[in-house]
Amino acid sequence: MIYQSPIFWVLLVAVGAVLGYFFRQFFALKQKNSIEQKIAGQLEESKVKAKEIILEAQERAVRLIEEAKREEKENKIQLSKIEDRLLSKEEALEKEAQSLRLKETKFQESLENFSKKDAEISELKEKISKEVEKIAGLTPEEAKEIIMKKVRENYEEDLAISIQKLEKERVEELEKKSLDILATAIQRYSRSHISEITTTIFQLSSEDLKGKIIGREGRNIKALERLTGVEFIIDEAPDYIVISSFDPYRREVAKIALEKLIKDGRIQPARIEEKVEEAKQEINKRITELGEEAAYEVGVYNLPKELIQLLGRLHFRTSYGQNVLTHSIESAHLAAMIASELGVSVEVSKKAALLHDIGKAIDHEVAGNHIELGQKILKKYNVSEEVIRAMEAHHEDYPFSSPESFIVAAVDALSAARPGARRESLENYLKRLEELEKIATGFKGVKTAYAISAGRELRIFVIPEKIDDFGALQLARDIASKIESELKYPGEIKVNVIREVRATEYAR
């Protein structure tokens, strides 16, 4: 059969291949035509878009050119305005410079004229001076001296009043400030003031004890007085014995010894000697306690034991009836407060004030005044030089070398001058008043002088014909200086010099 023939199958395959080739060509051509059309479409679209972009760019370029032209025009207008302003300023500066040149020219001319006139005036003054010298017969120095003397005579009273006013205002201002500080310190520290006297009252439980104390033929009382160094006044009042001595230490020893003897009941010379020694030991122990209490009270620590003992001994020392230890404690408190107000060293001021009278603890045993002894004691126990300099000037025997030295001197005088702190005998009081008046009347031109206000003020009347206003001021200073150098006194003394002129005439 034909389908089983190999040739048939070969021909069939060849025909299939030819048909396949033509089909592929057909589809390829069709696809090619489609791509070309697509590309042509895209090219056409691109050309349209390009034309649109070109048109938009052209429009934008036109707008930019127009904006640039507009800005250029505005800049030209602005530059024109600036140029006009600069030209105006330049013209104004030129006019001002021209005006200054004219003024400078006129000033130079005026300066030359002034120099010429000054030279003419100098020549004229020289001529006048020569003429005046020729007419008056005086040199310029002599004429000046006469004129100054005349002016002084005419305005002497006014100058004196002005000086007094200025000095008064200055003193009042300083006094006000100092009084504020002192008043504040005194108000903050309050302590009672009791002047100690030279006797101690010893109360007896029975009048019969007086006989035992006196002893046979007075041997007991004599032994007591000999061992204690005091005087026993027996018969002055019932049930009392008065122990009299200027030394509080001796009075205290005698009092304690007498208490021990009465408590023991056996009063005889041997027991008296034993009890007096016991009393001394008790007092020495008490002295150390008093020194420690004083240092602790004012806040001064780390003092050597020997200084503590000397400080305690001041409890048994008095100055014009004032207990020296109480005075020292009070001075230390006041010094601390004043130093704090003034902004200086509180520690130095407080320590110097507490120890300023330490020399009085031994001044009745060792030669020398209490200031010199105090210096030696403080140096011996390595107290700082600042404290020594602050305490040594409290009586003005040494110069004031630091602010603290002024404070110590002030609190020493303040504590001593407070009412009730000290007492003086009538004899010493009258003697001091008499010496004050004697010093004042010893100056030339003084008419009378009166010490008033318990010696706190000296009122002096002068002869007006011999003492003028300037002389009155100088006289007050001289008298005050002499009082300071010759007298010793607590506080301050006010010196008032009074010059009074009275004019009297009669109408007839």
C-alpha positions in Angstrom: 0.0 0.0 0.0 1.0 3.5 -0.6 0.9 4.5 3.1 3.4 1.8 3.9 5.9 3.1 1.3 9.0 4.8 2.8 9.0 7.3 0.0 5.6 8.4 1.0 6.7 9.2 4.5 9.8 11.0 3.2 7.7 13.2 1.0 5.2 13.8 3.8 8.0 15.0 6.1 9.5 17.2 3.4 6.1 18.8 2.7 5.6 19.3 6.4 9.0 21.0 6.7 8.2 23.3 3.7 4.8 24.2 5.2 6.4 24.8 8.6 9.0 27.1 7.0 6.4 29.1 5.2 4.3 29.4 8.4 7.2 30.7 10.3 8.1 33.2 7.7 4.5 34.4 7.6 4.3 34.8 11.4 7.8 36.5 11.5 6.8 38.9 8.8 3.6 39.7 10.6 5.4 40.2 13.9 8.0 42.4 12.1 5.3 44.6 10.7 3.7 44.9 14.1 7.0 46.1 15.8 7.8 48.6 13.1 4.4 50.0 13.5 4.9 50.2 17.2 8.3 51.9 16.8 6.8 54.3 14.2 4.1 55.2 16.7 6.6 55.8 19.5 8.7 57.9 17.1 5.7 60.0 16.2 4.8 60.4 19.9 8.4 61.4 20.7 8.4 64.0 18.0 5.1 65.5 19.5 6.6 65.5 23.0 9.8 67.0 21.7 7.9 69.8 20.0 5.9 70.4 23.3 9.2 70.5 25.3 10.8 72.9 22.8 7.7 75.1 23.0 7.7 75.1 26.8 11.5 75.8 26.9 11.1 78.6 24.5 8.3 80.1 26.7 10.3 79.7 29.9 13.4 81.3 28.2 11.2 84.2 27.2 10.0 84.5 30.7 13.5 84.4 32.2 14.7 87.0 29.7 11.9 89.3 30.6 12.5 88.8 34.4 16.2 89.4 33.9 15.4 92.6 31.9 13.0 93.7 34.7 15.6 93.0 37.5 18.3 94.8 35.5 16.0 97.7 35.2 15.3 97.7 38.9 19.0 97.4 39.8 19.8 100.3 37.5 17.1 102.4 39.3 18.5 101.4 42.7 22.0 102.1 41.7 20.9 105.5 40.4 19.3 106.3 43.8 22.5 105.2 45.7 24.6 107.2 43.4 22.4 110.3 44.0 22.7 109.8 47.8 26.4 109.4 47.7 26.7 112.5 45.6 24.5 114.4 48.2 26.6 113.2 51.1 29.8 114.1 49.3 28.5 117.6 48.8 27.5 117.8 52.4 30.9 116.6 53.6 32.6 119.0 51.3 30.6 121.9 52.7 31.3 120.7 56.3 35.0 120.4 55.6 35.0 123.9 54.1 33.2 125.2 57.3 35.8 123.5 59.5 38.6 125.1 57.6 37.0 128.5 58.0 36.6 127.9 61.8 40.2 126.7 62.1 41.4 129.8 60.3 39.3 132.0 62.7 40.5 130.0 65.8 44.1 130.5 64.7 43.5 134.2 64.3 41.8 134.4 67.7 44.7 132.4 69.3 47.2 134.8 67.9 45.2 137.7 69.1 44.9 136.2 72.5 48.7 135.5 72.7 49.3 139.2 71.8 46.8 140.4 74.4 48.3 138.0 77.1 51.7 139.4 76.4 50.3 143.0 76.6 48.6 142.1 79.9 51.8 140.6 81.3 53.7 143.7 80.4 50.9 145.8 81.9 50.9 143.8 85.2 54.7 144.1 85.4 54.4 147.9 85.0 51.6 148.1 87.5 53.5 146.0 90.0 56.5 148.2 89.6 54.4 151.3 90.0 52.7 149.8 93.1 56.1 148.9 94.6 57.3 152.4 93.9 54.3 154.0 95.4 53.8 151.7 98.4 57.4 150.9 99.0 56.6 147.1 99.4 57.7 144.0 97.7 55.1 141.5 96.3 55.9 139.1 99.2 55.4 141.8 101.8 52.2 142.9 100.2 50.9 139.3 100.0 51.7 138.8 103.7 49.8 142.0 104.6 46.8 140.9 102.5 46.8 137.4 104.0 47.0 138.9 107.5 44.1 141.2 106.8 42.0 138.3 105.4 42.9 136.2 108.4 41.8 138.9 110.7 38.6 139.5 108.8 37.6 135.9 108.5 39.3 134.3 111.5 36.0 133.9 113.4 34.4 132.3 110.3 37.3 129.9 109.9 37.2 128.9 113.6 33.5 128.3 113.4 33.9 126.2 110.3 36.8 124.2 111.8 34.8 123.6 115.0 31.7 122.6 112.9 33.7 120.1 110.8 35.5 118.6 113.8 32.2 118.4 115.7 30.5 116.6 112.8 33.4 114.2 112.4 33.5 113.4 116.1 29.7 113.1 116.3 29.7 110.6 113.4 32.5 108.5 114.9 30.9 108.7 118.3 27.6 107.5 116.9 29.1 104.5 115.2 31.2 103.6 118.2 28.3 104.0 120.6 26.2 101.7 118.4 28.9 99.1 118.6 29.5 99.5 122.3 25.8 99.6 123.2 25.2 96.5 121.2 28.1 94.7 122.9 27.0 95.8 126.4 23.4 94.9 125.7 24.4 91.4 124.6 26.6 90.9 127.7 25.1 91.7 131.0 26.9 91.0 134.3 26.3 92.4 137.8 28.9 94.8 139.1 29.7 94.7 142.8 32.7 96.6 144.1 34.6 94.5 146.6 35.6 96.1 149.9 38.6 95.5 152.1 36.7 93.5 154.8 34.9 90.2 155.1 32.2 89.6 157.7 32.4 86.2 159.5 29.2 85.2 161.4 29.6 83.2 164.6 27.0 80.8 165.9 27.6 81.9 169.4 29.2 85.0 171.1 31.2 82.6 173.3 33.3 81.6 170.4 35.0 85.0 170.4 36.8 84.1 173.7 38.1 80.9 172.1 39.3 82.7 169.0 41.1 85.3 171.1 42.7 82.8 173.4 44.6 83.3 176.6 46.3 86.6 176.5 45.3 86.9 172.8 47.7 84.1 171.7 45.2 82.5 169.3 44.2 85.7 167.5 47.8 86.8 167.3 48.7 83.4 165.7 45.9 83.8 163.2 46.9 87.3 162.3 50.6 86.4 162.0 49.9 83.3 159.8 47.3 84.8 157.5 48.5 88.4 157.4 45.0 89.9 158.1 43.5 91.8 161.0 40.6 90.4 163.0 38.2 93.0 164.5 36.4 91.2 167.3 34.3 93.6 169.3 32.7 95.6 166.6 29.4 93.8 166.4 27.8 90.9 168.4 28.1 87.4 166.8 30.3 88.8 164.0 34.0 89.0 163.4 35.4 91.4 160.8 38.4 90.1 158.7 40.2 93.1 157.3 42.9 93.1 154.6 43.5 94.7 151.2 44.4 91.3 149.9 41.3 89.1 149.1 43.5 86.0 149.0 44.6 86.5 152.6 41.0 87.3 153.7 39.8 84.1 152.0 42.5 82.0 153.7 41.7 83.5 157.1 38.0 82.8 156.6 38.4 79.2 155.5 41.0 78.5 158.3 38.6 80.1 160.9 35.7 77.9 159.6 37.9 74.8 159.9 39.0 75.7 163.5 35.4 76.3 164.7 34.3 73.0 163.1 37.2 71.2 164.7 36.6 72.8 168.1 40.3 72.9 169.1 41.6 76.4 168.7 45.2 76.7 169.7 48.4 77.9 167.9 49.4 74.4 166.6 46.0 73.7 165.2 45.8 77.2 163.8 49.0 76.6 161.8 47.7 73.3 160.5 44.3 74.7 159.5 45.9 77.7 157.8 48.0 75.4 155.7 45.0 73.3 154.8 43.1 76.5 153.8 46.0 77.6 151.5 45.9 74.2 149.8 42.2 74.4 149.4 42.5 77.9 148.0 45.2 76.8 145.5 42.9 74.1 144.2 40.1 76.5 144.0 42.4 78.9 142.0 42.9 76.3 139.3 39.2 75.7 139.1 38.5 79.4 138.8 41.1 79.8 136.0 39.6 76.8 134.1 36.0 78.1 134.5 37.1 81.6 133.3 38.8 80.2 130.2 35.9 77.9 129.4 33.4 80.7 129.9 35.0 83.0 127.3 36.0 80.1 124.9 39.8 80.4 125.2 41.2 76.9 125.1 44.6 75.1 125.2 46.1 77.5 127.7 49.1 76.2 129.7 48.3 75.0 133.2 50.6 77.7 134.7 48.6 80.4 132.9 45.3 78.9 134.1 46.6 79.1 137.7 47.7 82.7 137.3 44.3 83.5 135.7 42.6 82.0 138.7 44.7 84.0 141.1 43.2 87.2 139.6 40.0 86.3 141.4 41.8 87.3 144.6 43.1 90.6 143.2 41.1 93.9 143.0 41.6 97.1 141.2 39.8 100.1 142.8 37.6 97.5 144.4 36.8 95.7 141.1 37.5 92.0 141.0 40.3 91.6 138.3 39.2 88.1 137.1 35.6 89.3 136.7 36.9 92.4 134.9 39.0 90.2 132.6 36.1 87.8 131.7 33.9 90.8 131.0 36.6 92.4 128.8 37.0 89.2 126.9 33.3 88.9 126.1 33.0 92.5 125.1 36.2 92.3 122.9 34.8 89.2 121.1 31.5 91.0 120.3 33.2 94.3 119.2 35.8 92.4 117.1 33.0 90.5 115.4 31.2 93.8 114.6 34.4 95.3 113.2 35.5 92.3 111.2 38.9 91.7 112.9 40.3 88.6 114.7 37.8 87.5 117.4 40.3 84.9 118.8 43.2 87.4 119.2 40.9 90.1 120.7 39.2 87.7 123.1 42.5 86.1 124.3 44.3 89.4 124.7 41.4 90.9 126.7 41.3 87.8 129.0 45.0 87.9 129.6 45.6 91.7 129.6 45.9 92.0 133.4 47.7 88.6 133.9 50.7 90.5 135.3 48.6 91.6 138.3 48.6 88.0 139.5 52.3 88.4 140.6 52.9 92.2 140.6 52.8 92.2 144.4 55.5 89.5 144.5 57.8 90.6 141.6 59.2 94.0 140.8 57.7 95.7 137.7 54.4 97.0 136.5 51.7 94.6 135.5 52.1 95.2 131.7 55.8 94.4 131.7 55.1 91.3 133.9 52.3 90.2 131.7 54.6 90.5 128.6 57.2 88.3 130.3 54.6 85.7 131.4 53.0 85.4 128.0 56.4 85.1 126.2 57.5 82.5 128.7 54.5 80.3 127.9 54.7 80.9 124.1 51.6 82.9 123.6 51.4 84.3 120.1 53.0 87.7 119.4 49.7 89.0 118.1 48.1 88.5 121.5 51.0 90.2 123.3 50.9 93.2 121.0 47.2 93.5 121.5 47.4 93.4 125.3 50.4 95.6 125.9 48.8 98.8 124.8 45.7 98.8 127.0 47.1 101.6 129.2 48.8 103.3 126.2 52.3 102.6 127.6 53.0 101.0 124.2 51.9 102.1 120.7 48.7 100.6 119.2 50.2 98.2 116.7 47.0 96.4 115.6 43.2 96.9 115.5 42.9 94.3 118.3 45.1 96.5 120.5 42.5 99.3 120.2 39.7 96.9 121.1 41.5 95.6 124.2 42.1 99.2 125.4 38.5 100.1 124.7 37.0 97.1 126.6 39.4 97.6 129.5 38.2 101.2 129.9 34.6 100.2 129.3 34.6 97.5 131.9 36.4 99.7 134.4 34.1 102.7 133.9 30.8 101.0 134.2 28.7 102.3 137.1 29.3 100.2 140.3 32.3 98.4 138.9 35.0 100.3 140.8 35.1 102.5 143.9 37.7 105.0 145.0 38.4 106.4 148.4 37.1 110.0 149.0 40.7 111.1 149.4 41.8 109.7 146.0 38.7 111.1 144.4 39.2 114.6 145.8 42.9 114.5 144.9 42.2 113.5 141.3 39.7 116.4 140.9 42.2 118.8 142.4 44.9 117.6 140.0 42.6 118.1 137.0 41.9 121.7 138.0 45.5 122.4 138.7 46.6 121.1 135.3 44.1 123.4 133.6 44.9 126.5 135.6 48.6 126.0 134.8 48.1 127.2 131.2 48.4 130.9 130.3 45.2 132.7 129.5 43.0 130.4 131.8 40.8 132.3 134.1 39.1 129.5 136.1 38.7 125.7 135.7 36.1 123.3 137.3 36.2 119.5 137.4 32.6 118.4 137.2 30.5 115.2 136.6 32.6 113.2 139.1 35.8 114.2 137.2 34.5 113.1 133.8 34.5 116.6 132.5 36.8 119.6 132.9 35.2 123.0 132.2 37.7 125.8 131.5 37.0 129.5 131.2 39.6 131.6 129.4 40.4 135.3 129.2 39.0 136.3 125.7 41.6 139.1 125.3 44.5 136.6 125.6 43.0 133.6 123.9 41.3 133.8 120.5 39.2 131.1 118.8 42.1 129.3 117.3 43.9 129.5 120.6 40.9 127.9 122.4 41.0 124.9 120.1 44.7 124.5 120.6 44.4 125.0 124.4 41.8 122.2 124.6 44.1 119.8 122.8 47.1 120.8 124.9 45.2 120.3 128.2 43.9 116.9 127.1 47.4 115.8 126.1 48.8 116.8 129.4 46.0 115.0 131.4 46.7 111.9 129.4 50.4 112.0 130.1 50.2 112.9 133.8 47.1 111.3 135.2 45.8 107.7 135.4 42.0 107.4 135.3 39.4 104.9 134.0 37.3 106.0 130.9 37.7 109.4 129.4 37.7 113.1 130.5 35.9 115.7 128.4 37.8 119.0 128.1 35.6 122.0 127.5 37.3 125.3 126.8 34.8 128.3 126.9 35.7 131.7 125.5 33.1 134.3 126.2 33.2 137.9 125.1 30.8 140.4 126.7 30.4 143.9 125.4 28.9 146.5 127.8 28.1 150.1 127.0 26.0 152.7 128.8 23.5 155.1 127.2 23.5 158.5 129.0 
